[in-house]
Amino acid sequence: MLGAPPSTRHVLVWYDADDVYHERSAVWPQTREKWAVLTPDLDMHAKVLDGSDGSDGVTRILDLRPGGRLPILDAPPYRFTSLVSFDDLEGCIREGCRLALQEGAAAGNPPIEMLDGAMPD
């Protein structure tokens, strides 16, 4: 894997209005479908990752293969190009948790905890 941080899920997403796949690292769940995701530019967004957002959202989702290898693609990918430091990763997870909690509260969704029940400060 190039530089994507370790997380629950690494995917390539497709937007119908674009001509490249975009690598995303899902860092914290808001719901089963919607996650706080980290982009290669280290921006954090809440995205639905099941394709149910319609043509304005993610319309295709491909999981990366083990080791971050790419599946066969019909367009080029925009990917992580440098390693994310542990300090940056910790900050990204905390930011992702806050974003998921904030967006979840606004939508009336209770927070989802990670498997060990932990919630970042």
C-alpha positions in Angstrom: 0.0 0.0 0.0 1.4 3.4 -0.9 0.7 5.6 2.1 -2.9 5.1 3.2 -3.2 4.8 7.0 -4.3 1.5 8.6 -8.0 1.7 9.2 -11.1 -0.4 8.9 -11.4 -0.2 5.1 -9.5 1.1 2.1 -11.5 1.7 -1.0 -11.5 3.3 -4.4 -14.6 5.3 -5.1 -16.1 6.6 -8.3 -18.1 9.7 -8.9 -20.1 9.8 -12.2 -19.0 13.5 -12.7 -15.3 12.5 -12.6 -12.8 10.5 -14.7 -10.6 8.9 -12.0 -11.1 6.6 -9.0 -10.4 8.2 -5.6 -8.7 6.3 -2.9 -10.3 6.7 0.5 -9.5 5.4 4.0 -12.5 4.9 6.2 -11.5 5.9 9.7 -14.7 6.1 11.7 -18.3 4.9 11.1 -21.3 7.2 11.5 -23.7 4.5 10.3 -23.1 1.2 8.6 -23.3 3.1 5.3 -21.7 6.4 6.1 -18.1 6.8 7.3 -15.7 9.6 8.0 -13.1 9.1 5.3 -9.6 10.4 4.8 -8.6 11.6 1.3 -5.0 11.5 -0.1 -4.9 15.3 0.5 -5.6 14.5 4.2 -9.0 16.1 4.1 -11.8 14.5 6.1 -15.3 14.0 4.8 -18.4 12.1 5.7 -19.3 9.8 2.8 -21.9 7.2 2.1 -19.9 4.1 1.0 -22.6 1.8 -0.3 -23.5 3.7 -3.5 -27.0 4.7 -2.2 -26.3 8.5 -2.6 -27.3 8.5 -6.2 -25.5 10.2 -9.0 -24.3 13.1 -6.8 -22.4 10.8 -4.5 -20.2 7.8 -4.7 -21.7 5.5 -7.4 -19.0 2.7 -7.4 -17.0 1.3 -4.6 -14.1 -1.1 -5.0 -12.1 -2.6 -2.1 -8.4 -2.6 -2.5 -6.8 -6.0 -2.6 -4.5 -7.3 0.2 -1.4 -5.1 0.7 -3.2 -2.2 -1.0 -2.9 -3.6 -4.5 -5.3 -2.2 -7.1 -8.1 -4.3 -8.6 -8.4 -4.2 -12.4 -9.6 -0.6 -13.2 -11.1 1.0 -16.3 -9.8 4.5 -15.3 -6.7 5.8 -13.4 -6.7 6.1 -9.6 -6.0 9.1 -7.4 -4.1 7.6 -4.5 -2.2 8.2 -1.3 1.4 8.9 -2.3 3.2 9.3 1.1 3.0 7.6 4.4 0.7 9.1 7.1 2.6 9.5 10.3 1.3 7.9 13.5 0.7 11.4 15.0 -1.3 12.4 11.9 -3.1 9.1 11.9 -4.1 9.7 15.6 -5.4 13.1 14.7 -7.3 11.8 11.7 -9.0 9.1 13.8 -10.0 11.7 16.4 -11.2 14.1 13.7 -13.1 11.3 12.0 -14.8 10.4 15.2 -15.8 14.0 15.9 -17.1 14.4 12.4 -19.1 11.1 12.6 -20.6 12.1 16.0 -21.4 15.6 14.9 -23.1 14.4 11.6 -24.8 11.5 13.4 -26.2 13.8 16.1 -27.5 16.2 13.5 -29.2 13.2 11.7 -30.6 11.7 14.9 -28.3 8.7 14.7 -26.7 7.3 17.9 -22.9 7.0 17.8 -21.3 3.7 16.6 -18.5 2.6 18.9 -15.5 0.6 17.7 -15.2 -3.0 18.6 -13.5 -2.4 21.9 -16.1 0.2 22.9 -13.4 3.0 22.7 -14.3 6.5 21.7 -11.4 8.9 21.1 -11.2 11.9 23.4 
